[in-house]
Amino acid sequence: MNQSSIATPWKTLLVGLLLCLPWAVSCYSPATPDEGVGSFKVEFEGNPSLGEEKSPLPVATAQKPLTLKVKVTALKADGQLDTDFNGQICMFSDRGILVRSQSASVLKDGVSDSITIRMFLAFGKTTLWVTAVPKDTLCPNAADPEDNSVPPVSRVGAAPSLFFGLLSIRNVQESLDSPYDSLLFKKYAVIGAGKMVVTAVSSNGFYATDLDAYKDGKGYDSLFIFTFSAPTIAFGDEAVPRSLAIGDIVKRVEGGVDEFSGHTQLTFPTFEPLWKDNVGGEIQQVPEAERPKPITFSISDTWSRGKMEKYESAVVEIKDAIALPVIQTQDGWSQFRQWPVLLVEPDPTKNQTKQACEDWIRTELHLHTDASKNGGEYRPCLATCDKKRADKQCAPDDKVCQTEANDLFFGCFFECRFNQKRTGILDRSREKGCSYTVLMVISNATVPAYDPSAPEHANKRFPYIRGVLQQVRASAFYQILENQYDSEMSNNGYVLWVRQPSDLATPQD
């Protein structure tokens, strides 16, 4: 054996070692496939239209959901059919709401039967995906905002993407039944359909109305976008921030859908105005004559959230409202410039007049300016029970005595009430032909030149009050009157937020 024949193997080995140093990663052999890892193939049956980015599908609503049939196949790591998979899967959508049974779907020998699903309020590029779950697992209910369950994720798979248009304000606002929350409550939404015009700007957000939806008169066309501070716009390092203004057109807004005390709003939002010429320049505006006109609603409507929900965040108007002479608390006139007003509608078929209805309602609510008239037919027990409480003669700082006095009052009042006709003020007023409602007016920036809690102003009327309608449940009226119950006083807690001086007519006697 000669020298060269001995050296050749060593040279080959040396070259191999050099090539397989840590930086020579190409020398490593591929990992051995894990036989337990696989995926799912998700297919739509019947070749439905999936939409395209430039030609999206229309947004499906809860009334007309998109119905699809899906077939799921288990695959091995090498992409071949996994006939050994006999298990269950849950199905999800990353956008909108996916409706199907909470029972997991079953795959037998790696293949599922046809699975029917319904989707609505999905927007943009939407992906449907599945994951394997343990036996007897309940899938999350996408239609329930309180369902936060998350099954363990293991083998997964996704269907081809669907492409929908962007949501409209109505898609976010419209609801089907009590408690009339947005169907997208606690979900993310991107609104870009319709012509959104700013109708009010506050210190913590702005209100927008979709002019396209407003014109059909069906409601659910307005929304509050909660920006935490004044909604400002600034583009570029040299740009001076400026606030949105009434009449500005907003091209797109997105954020989380929330219900703040019953008031639907978009939180943690981003928004983009419709620029007139160039980004950062002038914003396109809707001329004043083309902006939404204030909406009037029936007094009886305010007692139905189902009827009033469609006016939420819209600009509305009430006429001939009288300020109620209530006891002002720390949340009242002196601190927050807010006060309740009474609206009354007489039924002429029952020979009722507005004045007679107002006298009767104010008497029943203990709001009449003539103290001798307060008491009413509805509260025959109140004076007796009030006297029992007063007879305790508690010192202002004697909390124990005050608690005992209150207990005495409530015990007396409820015992008396149970022996009386259990018909509320609203029903009794309607029997008389008098419809009424109480609304809270908030006027932080626009202060009328009078104090509604002052006796000399107790009978002054507003020819009209315009503003944005908010809904804060009955809590806004809680304990607004001494010894009153919010359920007897309130009507779902509707609040009228005055935007500007022209929204508030000078009160008259």
WOJOHU-V931269 format. One record per backbone hydrogen bond with DSSP energy under -0.5 kcal/mol. CO is the residue of the C=O (numbers start at 0). NH is the residue of the N-H. E is the energy in kcal/mol with one decimal. If there is no record, write none. Layout:
BEGIN
CO;NH;E
CO;NH;E
END
This chain:
BEGIN
1;5;-1.0
2;6;-2.3
3;7;-1.6
5;9;-0.7
6;10;-2.4
7;11;-2.3
8;12;-2.4
9;13;-2.7
10;14;-2.5
11;15;-2.0
12;16;-2.4
13;17;-2.4
14;18;-2.2
15;19;-1.2
17;20;-1.2
20;23;-2.8
22;24;-1.4
23;26;-1.8
24;27;-1.7
32;34;-0.7
33;36;-1.8
36;76;-0.7
38;74;-3.2
39;41;-0.6
40;42;-0.6
40;72;-2.4
42;70;-2.6
43;46;-0.6
49;162;-2.9
54;51;-1.6
56;164;-2.3
59;120;-3.6
61;64;-0.6
63;60;-0.8
64;66;-0.6
65;118;-2.6
67;116;-2.8
68;44;-3.0
69;114;-3.0
70;42;-2.6
71;111;-2.1
72;40;-3.1
73;81;-2.4
74;38;-1.8
75;78;-1.9
79;75;-3.5
80;82;-1.0
81;84;-1.5
83;85;-0.7
84;109;-2.4
86;106;-3.0
87;132;-2.3
88;104;-2.1
89;130;-1.9
91;128;-2.3
96;98;-0.5
96;119;-2.1
97;99;-0.5
98;117;-1.8
101;138;-3.7
104;88;-2.3
105;112;-0.6
106;86;-0.7
107;110;-1.5
109;73;-3.1
110;107;-2.5
113;115;-0.5
114;69;-3.0
116;67;-2.4
117;98;-3.5
118;65;-3.0
119;96;-2.6
123;125;-0.6
123;163;-2.1
125;161;-2.9
126;93;-2.0
127;158;-3.2
128;91;-2.9
129;156;-1.6
130;89;-2.3
132;87;-0.8
133;136;-1.4
136;103;-0.8
139;141;-0.9
140;143;-1.7
142;144;-0.7
143;146;-1.7
145;147;-1.1
151;153;-0.5
154;131;-2.3
155;39;-1.5
156;129;-2.8
157;41;-0.7
161;125;-3.2
161;163;-0.5
162;56;-3.4
163;123;-0.7
164;123;-0.8
166;191;-2.2
166;192;-2.4
167;171;-1.2
168;172;-2.6
169;173;-2.7
173;182;-0.7
176;179;-2.7
181;184;-1.7
183;186;-2.4
186;256;-2.8
188;254;-2.1
189;166;-1.9
189;191;-0.6
190;252;-2.3
193;195;-0.7
194;196;-0.6
194;210;-3.0
195;249;-2.6
196;208;-2.5
197;246;-2.8
199;206;-2.7
201;204;-0.6
203;226;-1.5
203;227;-1.4
204;201;-2.8
205;224;-3.1
206;198;-2.4
206;199;-1.1
207;222;-2.3
208;196;-2.7
208;210;-0.9
209;213;-2.7
210;214;-1.6
212;215;-1.0
212;217;-0.6
213;216;-1.2
220;209;-2.9
222;207;-2.4
223;225;-0.7
223;265;-2.1
224;205;-1.9
224;226;-0.8
225;267;-0.5
225;268;-0.6
226;228;-1.6
229;231;-0.8
230;243;-2.3
232;241;-2.1
235;238;-0.9
238;240;-0.6
241;232;-3.0
244;247;-2.3
246;285;-2.6
247;197;-2.9
248;250;-0.6
248;273;-2.6
249;195;-0.7
251;271;-2.8
252;190;-3.3
253;269;-2.1
254;188;-2.5
255;257;-0.5
255;266;-3.1
256;185;-2.7
257;259;-0.5
257;264;-2.4
258;260;-1.0
259;262;-1.9
261;263;-0.7
262;259;-2.5
263;223;-0.8
264;257;-2.9
264;266;-0.5
265;225;-2.4
266;255;-2.1
269;253;-2.5
271;250;-2.1
271;251;-1.6
272;274;-0.9
273;283;-3.1
277;280;-2.4
281;275;-3.6
281;276;-0.5
283;248;-2.2
284;286;-0.5
286;289;-1.7
286;290;-0.5
287;290;-1.2
294;316;-2.3
297;300;-0.6
297;301;-0.7
298;301;-1.1
299;302;-1.2
300;303;-2.2
303;307;-2.2
304;308;-2.4
307;310;-2.0
308;311;-1.4
309;219;-2.2
309;220;-0.6
310;313;-2.3
313;315;-0.6
313;468;-2.3
314;294;-2.2
315;466;-2.0
317;464;-2.4
320;461;-3.0
321;341;-2.9
323;325;-2.2
325;327;-0.6
328;331;-2.1
331;334;-0.6
331;335;-2.6
331;336;-0.7
332;336;-1.3
336;442;-2.7
338;440;-3.1
339;323;-2.2
340;438;-2.0
341;321;-2.0
342;436;-2.0
344;434;-2.7
345;347;-0.8
346;349;-1.9
346;351;-1.4
347;350;-1.6
352;356;-2.2
353;357;-2.5
354;358;-2.4
355;359;-2.1
356;360;-2.8
357;361;-2.7
358;362;-1.8
359;363;-2.4
360;364;-2.2
361;366;-3.7
361;367;-0.9
362;365;-1.1
362;374;-1.3
368;370;-0.9
369;372;-2.2
369;373;-0.6
370;373;-0.9
372;375;-0.7
374;378;-0.8
376;379;-0.5
378;381;-1.0
378;382;-0.6
380;384;-2.4
381;385;-2.7
382;386;-2.0
383;387;-1.6
384;388;-1.7
385;389;-2.6
386;390;-2.3
388;391;-1.3
389;392;-1.7
394;397;-1.9
396;398;-1.3
397;401;-2.1
398;402;-2.4
399;403;-2.2
400;404;-2.5
401;405;-2.5
402;406;-2.5
403;407;-2.2
404;408;-2.3
405;409;-2.8
406;410;-2.5
407;411;-2.2
408;412;-3.0
409;413;-2.7
410;414;-1.9
411;415;-2.2
412;416;-2.8
413;417;-2.4
414;418;-0.6
415;418;-0.9
416;419;-1.9
420;422;-1.7
423;427;-2.3
424;428;-3.0
425;429;-2.0
426;430;-2.0
427;431;-1.4
428;432;-0.6
428;433;-3.1
429;432;-0.7
432;346;-2.4
434;344;-2.9
436;342;-2.5
438;340;-2.9
438;440;-0.5
439;495;-3.3
440;338;-2.1
441;497;-2.7
444;446;-0.6
445;447;-0.6
447;449;-2.1
449;451;-0.6
450;453;-2.0
453;456;-1.8
454;457;-1.5
456;459;-1.6
459;322;-1.4
460;462;-0.6
460;507;-3.7
461;319;-0.5
461;320;-1.7
462;319;-1.1
463;504;-2.1
464;317;-2.3
466;315;-3.2
467;496;-2.9
468;312;-3.1
469;494;-2.2
471;474;-0.5
472;475;-0.9
473;476;-1.9
474;477;-1.0
476;479;-2.1
480;483;-1.7
484;487;-1.2
484;488;-0.9
485;488;-0.6
485;489;-3.5
491;472;-0.6
492;471;-2.2
493;439;-1.8
494;469;-3.1
494;496;-0.6
495;441;-2.6
495;497;-0.7
496;467;-2.6
499;502;-2.2
500;503;-1.6
502;465;-3.1
502;504;-0.6
507;460;-5.3
END
